[in-house]
Amino acid sequence: MSSSAPRRTRRSEKAPDVLKDAPGVSRELLEQARTRLEFLYGEVARTWPGFIARRGQHQMMQEALLTFLSAGSPEDEGRAGNHLALLEAGTGTGKTVAYCLAAIVASELLDKTVIVSTATVALQEQLFHKDLPRLAKIIPDLHFDLLKGRGRYVCESRLEGAVNDVAQDGVLGDELQGAFTGDSWQARNVPRDATQAMRWYKKVARTLRSGKWDGDMDSLEQQPDPQDWRMVQASASACNGGQCEHFRSCAFFKARRRAATATIQVANHALILATLQTDSALIEPGKTLFVFDEAHHLPGIAAEQFAYRARLGTSVSLLASLRALANRNSRGLPASTRPDLTAFGQTITECTDKIGILETYWVQNQLVSADKPVHRFVQGRLPEELIPECEQLSALFGSIAKVVASIATALKEPDESQSPAERDEQTRVGVELGVYLSRLETLQRLFSAWAAHDTVPWAKWMEFAPPPPAMPAAVHADAWLCAGPMTAAQLLSRGLWKNVSAAVCTSATLTACGRFDFFDRLSGMNRFPERRAMIVASPFDYARQGELRIAPMSNSPKSPEFSEELCRTLPVLLREHSHGQLVLFTSRRQMEACHAALPRDLTEQVQMQGERSRTELLAEHGRRVARGKRSIIFGLQSFGEGIDLPGALCEHVVIDKLPFTPPNSPVEEALAEWLSGQGRDPFLEIAVPRAAMKLAQWAGRGVRTVSDHAVITVCDTRLVTMRYGRDILAGLPPFPVVRSNEVSSTKTDSGSGTGASLA
């Protein structure tokens, strides 16, 4: 977790020296690129409705261009980071135009594809439906498209199998599909309605054949049940490629062929990371210029992407199903491709026995239960007696996967001696065996991670999985086995930053407490000393357009009396403003308590997150404000980012307390434990900078345009009474800080002019 400062860090007030900051780039190429960039920027300024050229935007554009022109080959071991950049762009900078124009120019000159990756669907849609079409009017040759994961498209072969209800034991059923997915600590317990599912399969098959549906899940009028979709979604391991009879009409490959001609492909962080983990030819990182917008989400998404989980008991069912499927469908294969089924069966039996040992261990030692849903292994160390079992399980699953891959390949080979129906059935089984392969690979990697113990260990834990309510009482509870890196720094460094041609990371909040250190460490960027870094100032005049108030609270959030005092104070704060207000809470319990304590007249003016959809809530908020009424939104963390409420829609933001989040997941607990073991302070290294980034996002909801004026009220005196508060203030927009005389605090100065300053 050590950090080295980037060699070229600056604020946007200082213009880049292009010759100094782009070593290896010829003067001719630089001049050609800058001339083209200035021309396009001028065209945008001339034709874009309401466009205002901003100095910070121009400087960000130049810095991004230098980064892209420094693109190199991943084979170049001498690359120290010139091809990487961290560009924090404050609200209102116009970063989308800046990085898009720079990327387009570099793409033209270097003949490289551009991928813009975002963290949210909202920004993807804004880019695809609003920003890029505008740029395409200025640049007629600009082609752009969406890049989605294969699982967002239907597989026609699998859909046909579902409609025909063929060979049920040849398909991963719901139970086995769910053995490797889970949105929470507990398994999905909703039984599947087979009749209803069949109606849905037949309906979408008709619309697909008629051409009324393009096979993209997102273009369906109504989103499908996840269980139904899993049975028909496209999968790399289950794909027969060019040998499939539906190859030419395949929704996935049609989308890929379309995207391949695009200059800019709009994707998301999870897809990029998942693709780079495989041998997929979807993305060639060494020939691609990347922009990671909303990059502050990247380390967290990467940590989830590189984690593994599987249900222990259900994996036994998977092996039994796999054994029956292989035995039934491989006996007719030619001797040259037919596996030794006896040896294969013995391997599965040995694997099942090893899983039984783990099952017995967790049950006898009561590691997890309904009353104890999670058990984390301290310092990532398994009991010594389990390590050899996990090592052998990893090897066994690897051996099983090789046999299954060979059977699947053989089954997908056309056999002219068979009837068309027999060939179709054999191909279908080969495709479904491919689905098993991805599960087997997950198990192999999971047990490999469980057996290993590196200098920086992985987090390893178990989660309780109760039996579904509809199952007989005799069915035993199950357990998830899980493993994940404490941070994705090493994996991102090796798997992404070293392999990309060039990459720009940008966000309104890449720094924490005014520094890049936190993002640097979690993202692995600190391993590239020549990386660029720039803080692009917002064009807003925060000293004139707003202020940060510290509410006169008598109690700290650590006090039991804090909640009651907040319930009393909040109505007073809300009555001071007549139009749109946003109140952000760090917990649902606190939000509901404050809502219940509101006077009746204020209750009628409040909409609380969860009462209706986000879209409906924001629309009603807009209608109320337009009628000149007070409208208040009570929201949680997701409302503190990505919501744009300019002008009267948000003249007051209230934040209940500093958004500290205690380690509430096994991975976060493991990281805090490891840092403590190294003699370091996880609160200062993780909790404070994470809270600072989040608070900066929340405070940024107030001022969205150059004409806005907003008050940000924080009901947490620790921001001015605790030493770490000064660091957090340094990372906030530079509002003047106003505090009541009732608040006693340690004297702090206004710093170097960055961040909020005390008034």
N, C-alpha and C positions, 0 to 999 in steps of 0.2 A: 504493500500500500504506500510505499515511498513515492515521492513526487519530485520531478525535476521541472523547474520553470521553463516554459517555452523560450527559445532564443529570441524570437521576434514577437514580443507582446507590446501592443500600443493601444492607445485610445484613438478614436477616429479623427481627432483634431490634427494629428500629424499625418501628412500625406506619405504614402509609401515611396521609397526610392526603388524604382522598378529594376534597375540594373543590379543593385545590391541585393534585393530581396528575391530575385529570380535567377540564381546562378545556373548556368547551363542552358538558359533560354536565349536565343540569338536576338540581337537588337532588331533585326529585320522582322522577325516573328512578333516581337513585342509591339513594334510600331504598327504592323498590319492589324494585329488584334485590337489595339487601342483605337485605331481609326474606325474600324468596323463597329466597335462597341459604342463609341461616341455617336456615330451615325444612328444606330438603332435606338440609343437612349434619347436622342433628339426627336426621332420619329414617335416614340412613346409619349414624350412630353407634348408633342404637337397634336397628336390624335386621340390620346387616352382621355375620356371624359373626366373632368375634375382633377386631372393629374397635377401634382405639385412636386417639382424637382427639389430634392433635399440633399444637402451636403453629405450627411451621413450615409444616405443611400448610395450616392456616387462613390464614396470611399469604400463602402462595403463591396460594391460591384468591382472596383479595381482590385481589391484584395482577393476576391474570389477568382478573378481572371488570372492573377499571378499564380494562384494555387493550381488551377486547372492547366495552365501552360507548363507547369513544373511536373506534369504527369510523366510517369516512367513505368518501366516494366517491373513486375514483381520479382523477376529473376535478378534484378540489380540489388545485390546484397548491401551496397553502400548507401542505400536510401536512408536518410536520417529524419525525414519528416517534412521536407519541402513540399511534398504532395498532399499534406494534410493541413487543415485550418479549422480553428475554433472562432466563429464570428458571432458574438452576442449582439443582437440588434434590438434596441429598445422599441417599445410599442410606437407605431406610427412611422417607423423608418421606411417601410416599403420594401422589406427584405425579399419578398417573392419576386418582384421585378428585378431586383439587383442580382440575385443568384441565377435566375432564369436567363437573363441577357448574357451574363458572363459565361454560363454553361453553353448557351447556343453558339456564341462566337468561338469558344474553344472547340466545340464539337465540329464546327465547319472547318476549322484550320487543322485539327488533329485527326479528323475522320473517326471520331469516337461517339459511341452512344451515351446518352445522358439518362440517368435514373434519379428521379426525385422521390425520396422516400419520406413518408410522414408517419406519425403515430396514431392519427385519428382519421376516421372516415370523413369527418366534416372538412378537414383541410384537403384531403384527396379530392372531394367533390368540388371544393372551391377552385382548386387548380384546374381540374378537368373541365368544369362547366363554365368557369368565369374567366380566370386569369389567362390560361393558355389559348382559348379562342380569341381573346383580344389581341394577344401577341401574334397569332396566326394571320390576323387581318393586316398586320404590319409586315410580317415575314411570310409571304405566300408559300414558300417551300417548307415551312415548319409543319411537321407531322407529329402528332402526339397520341398516346393511347394509355389505357389503364393496364397495369400488370397485376394479375391476381393469381393466387395460389391455385393449384390444380384442383384442390378440394372444393373450390367454389363452382365447379362445373360438373354437369351430370356425365356419367359414363353410359353410353347407349347400350353397350353389351350387358352391363350390370342391371340397367333398367329393364331390358328385355327379360333377363333372368328373374327379376322381381315380379314382373307382370305375369310371367308364365308359372311362377311359384315352383320352380324346378329344384330338385335335389337339395332339400333344406339342410341336410347335414354337410353339404359341400360349401356352405356359406357361413361366414362368421356371424352367428346370431347376435341378438341384442346383448345377451349376457357377456359374450366374448368380446364384442365390440367395446362394451363398457369397461372391460378389464384394463384399458390403457388410457381412458379419458376420465375426467372428473373435474367439475368446476368448484368443488368444495371438498371438505374433509370426508364427506359421506358420499357413497355411491348414489347414482340416480335410482330412485325407488318407484318410479311411475311405470306401471305395466303398459305394454304396447298393445293397442287395439289392432289386431291383424286385419280385420275387415275394413276398418277405416283406412289403414295403411294401403291396402290393395286398391281401394277406390282412388286414393291419391296417386299411386303409381300409374294406374290406367289413365287418369286424367292428364298428367303431365306427359305421358307417352304420346297421347293424341295431340296435345298442343305442340310437342316437339316435332312430330311427323308432319303436321300441317304447316310448319314454319312460323307459327304464332309465338313460339318461344325459342330463344337462342341458346338454351341450355345453361345459362348463367343463373345461379341461384338468386343473385341479387335483383334480377329482373322479373322474378315471380311476383304476382300480385300480392301473395301472402307467403311469408317465410315458412318453410316446411318444418315439421317436427324433426328435431336433431336426430332421433333414432331412425326415422324413415330416410332422412338424407344420407346418413352414413352408409346405408345399404346400397345406394346408387351413385355416390359421388365418385369422381375420377380419382385414381390413385396411381402414383408412379410405379409402385411395386406390382400393381395388378394390371398394368397397361401392356397390351400386346403390340403397341406401336403400329408400324406400317402393315403388319400382317392382319390387323383387325379389319373386318368388313366395313366398319363404320369410320375408318380412319379419315376419309375425305370430308365427311360431314361432322366429325367430332367437334363438339363445342370448344373443348380445350385447345386442340391444335389449330382450329380456325382463329381463335383469339391470339394464339402465339404467332401465327403467320402474319396476322395483322399488326401486332405489336413490334414484330421484327423490323418493320419498315419505318418505325417511328423514330424521330430524333430524340424526343423526350418520352420516357416511360414513367408513369406515375405509379408508385408502389407503396408498400408499408414496411415498417421495420421488421415485423415478424416474418414476412415473406422473404425478405432479403436474407435474413439470418438463417432461416430454415433452408433456403436454397443453397447457400454457401456451405452448409453442413453436409450436403450430398454431392454426388458426382453429376448433378443436373447441368445440362448445357443451356439452361434458361438464361443464366447470367454469366458473362465472361468478365469477372472483376478487373482483370488486367487490361481490358479494352473498353472500360466504362468509366465515365466521370460521374461520381455520386454526389448528391446533395442530401443530407439528412436534416430535414426540417423537424422542429420539435425534438431536437436531438437530446434534450435533457431526459427524455424517456428511454433512450437507447440502452443504457446499462441495465435498467430494470427488466426491459423486454428481453434482452440477451440472456440474463440470468435465468429467466423462465424458459427460454427457448433451449438452453443447454442442459436443462434438468430432465431427469427420467423418473417415471413412476409406473407401477403396475400392481394389480391386485394379485396377491399371493395365491389364494385358493382357486381363484378363477383361472389362473394360469395353468393349473392342473387340468381343468376342463378343456382348455385350449389344446393342450398336448394330446388328450384322449381323442378329441375331435380330429386333430391333425393326423394321428396314427390311423384312424379308421379311413379317413379320406385318402391317405397315401396308399394304404393296403388295397383299397378297392380300385383305384385308378391307375396304379403303376404296374399291375400284373400284366396288362396287355401291351406294355411298351417293348420295343426291341431289346434283346439281351444287352446290346451295347450301351443302352441308356437306362436300363432298369436297375434301380438301387438294390442293395442287399437288404431286403425287408426285415430279415431276422435281426441283423445287426442294428438296423434303424429302430426296431421295436425295443431292443435291449437298451439303446441309448435313451429312448424316451422313458423307459422304466426307471433307469438310473437317475434321470433328471427328476422324475416325479418323486422318487424316494428322497432325494436331496431337499426338494421343496417341503416334503413332509417333515424333515428334521427342523427346518425353520419354523414351520407351523407349530410343531410341538413345543419349540423353544418359546415362542411368543405367548402361547396359551398357558404353559406351565408357569412362566414368569410373570404373567399378567401384565405384559408391557403396555397393551392398549385395551380399552374397553369402552362401553357406553359412558362410563363415568370419567374415563381418562382417554380422551380421543386421540392424543398425540404422545408419542415417546420419541425424544431426540437422543441420539447417542452422543454423549459428552465428548467434545473435541474430535468428533467424527470417527471415533474408534469403536469398532464392533468388538463384542466379546471374542477372545482369542479362539475359542472353539468353533466360531462361526466363519472365521476368515477362510480356512481351507474349503469349507462347503461352498462359499460364494465364489471362490476361484474356480472350483470344479464346475459349478453351475454356469459360469460365464463360458467356459470351454465347451460344455455340453450343448448349450444353446447355440454356440457358434457352429458346432458339428451338425446339429439338427438343421440349422438354416442352410448349410451347404447342400444337404441332401434334398431339402424342399426346393431349393432354387433349381437343382438339376432336374427334378421331376416336373416342375412348372415349365421349364424350358422345353423339355421333351414333349409335354402335352400340347404346347402351343405350336409345335412343328406340324405343318399340314401332312396328313396321311391319306393319299389318294385311294387306298384300298378300302377306306371307310365310306359309309353313306354320308350325305351332307348333314343329316341330323346327328350322326355319331361324331362327325368332325366338330360340329358346333358345340355339342355337349363336352367333348374333350377339351376344346379351347376354353370354354367357360370355366371348367374346373381348373385349368392352368392359370387363368386370370385370378380366380379366387384364392389359389394357393399363394399368389403374389401378395394378397392382403395379409396372409399369415406371416409372410417374410418380414414385413415392417414391424410386426409385433415381436417376432423372435429377435430381431436386431435390437429393439428397445430392451428386452430382457437381458440380452448378452451385455449391452453397455451398462445397464443398471447394476448387474452383479459384479461386473468389472470395477465399477466405481465403489461399490460396497466393500470389495476386497482390498482396495488400494488405500494407502494412507500417506499422502504427500506432505511436504513441508508446510504448505498451506492447504489443510485438509478440506474436503468437501463436507457440506452438511448432509447428514444421513439420518433419516427418521422413519417412523411408522405412523400410519393413521388408521383409526378404527373404521371399518365398513360394516354396518349392521346388515342383516339379511333383509331383502325387500319384504314389505308387509304382506304381500300376496303369497309369499312362499310358505311351505309347511313349517311347522314349529321345529321339525327335526333338522332343518337347514341351519348350519352353523354360521356365525358371523365370520367375516373375512377381514383382511387387513391390507392396506396399501403399503408397498415398499417404495421409498422415495430417496432420491439423491440429487443434489444440485450444488453448483459452485457457490461459494460465499459471495464472490463478485465475479463478473464476467471479464475482468480486465485482461487476464492472460489469453482467454479464448478470443476476445475481440482483437487483441494485438496480433495474434498469430493468424487467426482465420479471416480477419477483415482488413485491418489497416496495412498489413504487410502485402496483401494481395491486390488491393485496389490500385487502379491507375492513378487516381486522385480523388480526394473526398473533402467536402466542406461540411462541417457540422454547424448548424445555426439554431438559435432559439432566442426568445426574449429573456430567458433565464438560464444561461449556461454557467454563470458564475454563482458562487455562494459566498456571502459576506464580502462581496466585491472582488473575489479571486476565482481563478479557474481550477484551483487545486483539487476540489472535491470531484468535479467531473473528470479531470485528468486521471485521478487515481482509479475511479470506478470504471472508466472506459478503456483504460490501458493506453491512453494517448501520452501519458508521461514517459513512455518508453521510446519516444521519438523526439529527441531534443531540438530538432530544427522545425518542429511544427509551428505554424503561424497562429497567432492569437490576437484578436482585436475586439475591443468593446466599442460598439457603435452607439453613440448617444442618441437618445430619443429627441425628436424635434420639439417635444412639448416643453413648455416653460412651467415646470412643476412648482417652482417657488411662487408663481402667480396664479396657477390654475388649481391649486389645491393645498391641503394641509393634512398632516397626520396628527390626530389627537389621541392622547392617552386618557382613557376614561378614568375619573376619580374613584377608582375601586379601593376599598379598604382591605379587601382580602385577596390573597394570591390564589391562583387556580389550584395550588396544592392544599388550600384550606378547605375543610368540609363546608364552610359557610359561603364559599364562592358562588356556587350554583344559585342559592337563594338570593344573594345580592345581585347577581346578574339578572335574575328574573325581575327584580325591583327596578334596576337601573335601565334596562333595555327600553321600556315604554317611554321614559324621559328622553332618551337619545332619539328615538324614532319620531317623536312629536316635533323635534326641532327642524324637520325637513318635510316639504309639502309634496314632493313628486316621487320619482322612482328611487327605491332603496334596495340594497342587497345585504342580507345578514348571513354570514358564513360561520358555520359551527364545525367544531372538530369531532363531535360525536352526535349520533342520532338521539341518544337519551337526553343530552342537553338541549338540543333543538326542540324536542317534544315538550320538555319541561317548561322552556321559555314560552312556547306557543300556548300551552295550557294556562299559564299565568297572565297572559295578556288581557287587558280590559276589552270589553266586548267590541267597542268601536274600532280598536286596532285589529282585533281578530278578523273582522270583516274585510280588512284591507290587506291581509297577509295570504299569500299562497305558499304552501309548504311543499318542498320536493317530495315526490312520491305520491302526492294526491292525484296527479294527472301526468301525462307525458311531458317531457321537457319542452317539446315544440308547442303543445297547447298552453302550457304554463307561461312561456315567454310571449306567445301571441296575446293572451289575456292581459298580461302585464302591459304590453304596448297599448292595448285598447284603453285600459284604465288611465294611463299617463296621458294619452292623447285627449281624453275627456277632461283633463285638468285635475284628476284625482290622485290622491296618495296611493301608491301601490308598492307593496313590500314583498320581497322574495326571501323565504327562509331556505337555505341550501346547505349541502355538505360539500365535501372536497371536490366532487366533479363539477360543481357550479363555480368553483374558484378558478377555473381554467377553461379557455375556449368559448366563453360567453362574451358577446360584444353588445354592450348596452350604452351607446353614446348619448350625450346630452342629458335631457331630463329623465331618460330611462334609468339613470343611475347617478344621482347627485350625492349619495351617501353610501359608503360601504362600512359595515360593522363586522368586526372579527372578534369572536368570543375570547380566544386566547391564542398564544403562540402555537402553531400547529406541530408540536412535537408528537412523534409517534413512537411509543416504546416498542422495543423488539417484539412484534406480535406474530412472527412467523418463524418456523424452525431455522430458515436460512439467516434471518436477521439476528436471531438469538445466537446462532453459531458464530457469526461474524463478530458480534459484541464479545462473546466469550474468547475468541481467538485474539482480538485486539487487547483485551485485558491481560491475557496470558503473555503478551509481548511487552507488558508494562505501559501500554498506551491507553488513552481515555476514549472509549467508544462514544461517549456523550459529545465530547468536543469534536471528534473526528467524523462522526456520522450524524448524530441527532441534531446538532446545532446547524451544520451546513444544509442538511435536508430540510429542516424547518425554515431556514432562511430563504431557500429557493422557493418553497411553497408560499411563504408569506409574501415574497416579491410578486409571485403570480397573482395572489389574492388582492394585494394592494393595487395591482395594475388594472383591476376591473374598473377603477374609478374614472380615469382619464383616458379616453379613447380617441379624441380628436383635438385639434389645436384650439377649439372654442369651448371645450368642456371645462367645468369647474366642479370639483368633488372634494368631499371631506372623507377621510379614512379614519375610522375610530377603532382603536384596539383596546379591548377591555382587559388588558393584561399588563400590569405595572412592571413585570419583569423586564420588559423591553427597555426600561430606563433605570431599573434598580439593580439589575444583575450585570456582571462584567461582560458576559457573552452577548448581552443586549446591544452593546456598542458595535460588535461585529455584525449582528443581524441588521442593525440600522444602516450600516455601510453598504449593504446589498440592496436596499430598497430604493425606489425612485426618489430623487432628492427633494421630497416635500419638506417644508419647514415643520418641525415638531412642536406642537402646542400641548402643554400639560397644565392641569389644574394645580393651584397652590396646595390643594389638599393632598397631593401626591408627594410624599417625601422620597427623595432619591439621592443617590450618589452623584456628585457633580461630574459631568462628562463634557468633552469639548465637541466641536462640530467636525472634527476630522480634517481631511484634506480637501473637502469640497465634494466628495463623492458620497452618494447615499443621502438619506434623510439627515437634516441638521436640526439641532435643538434651537428653538426660538424663544 
